[in-house]
Amino acid sequence: MVEKMKNVVVFVRDMKAARVFYREQLGLPPGQETETIMEFFPGRETSLGVALALHDAARKLVGRHTGITLNVKGLEELCASMTEKGVRFPEPLESTPWGKMAVVADPDGNEFALVEA
């Protein structure tokens, strides 16, 4: 019986650029890191892994909408800060009936929804 989700992994081609994006621009809480994988949200029920796409099957998953949604406090400020740093937003910040939302892309084109309710 499955009890809970351990982690979700997003594949990238450029770990150096990914490190800057996820740690410095997006500001995710970092965990363990090796040359080929970074962990974020350590100690939480579910973590996010960012892994170097080392094989063909993983490379096919780079540069798409991930289906991952991140809850953000201060979404307007985060989007403004990231925009100043040259981060790409395929869907800019907008207000919706349930809150604010934007879609951001990492340097490899992996897209995440950012929401603030």
N, C-alpha and C positions, 0 to 999 in steps of 0.2 A: 504494500500500500504506500503510495506517495504521500509524504507528510507536508512538504513545503518546497518552495523553489530556493535553490542555493545561490545560483548566479546566472547572469546573462552575459554573453561575450559578443563584442563587436570586433570585427577584423579590420586591420589597417595595413597600409603598405609602408608608411613612414612613421616609425616609432618616435623619432625626435620631434617631428611636427605634432604628433598626437599628444606627446607629453606636455608640450606648451599649451595646446588647446584645452585638454581635459583638466590639467592642474592649474594653469595660470589664467586662462581666458574664461573657462566655464567655472572654475573654482570648486571642482569636486573634491571631497575629502579623500586623500590618498591612503592606500594601504601598502601591501607588499608589492615589490617590483623586481623583475628580472630583465634581461636584455630583450625578451620576446613577449612579455605580458605585464600589464599593470592592473592592479586591483583598486577599486574605489568603493566607498561606503563600508570599510572594514568593521566587523562587529555587528553589523545589522543583519536582519533576517535574510535579505537578498543583497548580493554585491554585484557590481558591474565590472566585467573584465574587458580590457582593451588588449587585443593580441595581434601580433604580427602575423599576417596571412602567409604562411610558409608553404602551403600546398594548393594545388589547383582548386579543390573544392572550397577552400577558405577564400581564395582570391576572387571567386565568383560572387562572394557575398559583400565585397567591398564597394562602397559608393552607392548606397541605396537608402531608402527610408527604413529605419530599424524597427519601427513600431513601438519604440520605447518613449514613454512620457515621463518627464521629470517635474516634480513639484518645486516651485521656486518662490521664495519670499523676495519682494523687491524686483519683480520681473522687468519693469520699465528701466530701472537703473542698470540691471545686468545687461539688458539688450543695448542700452546706450553705450555702456563701457565696452562691450564686445564689438559693436559697430565701429567705435573709435579705433579699435585694434585690428580692423580689417576683416572681422569674421563675417561670413556669408550667411544671410537669412533667406532661404528659398521662400518662406512665408513670413513676412514681417509681423511685428507685434500688432495685435488687433484685440478689440473687446468683443466678447461673445456673451450670450445670455447667462452663461455659467461662470464667467471670469475672463481673464486675459490669457492669450495664447500667442506663441511664435514658434516657428520651426527653424532650427539652427543646423548648419552643416559643419562637420569637422573638416580638416584639410583634405581628407580622402573622399569627401562627399557623403559620408554617413550622416543621415538626418535624424534629429531628435525633436520631439515636441516639448516645449517648455510651457508650463501652465502655472497660473496663480489664480486661485479661486477667491 
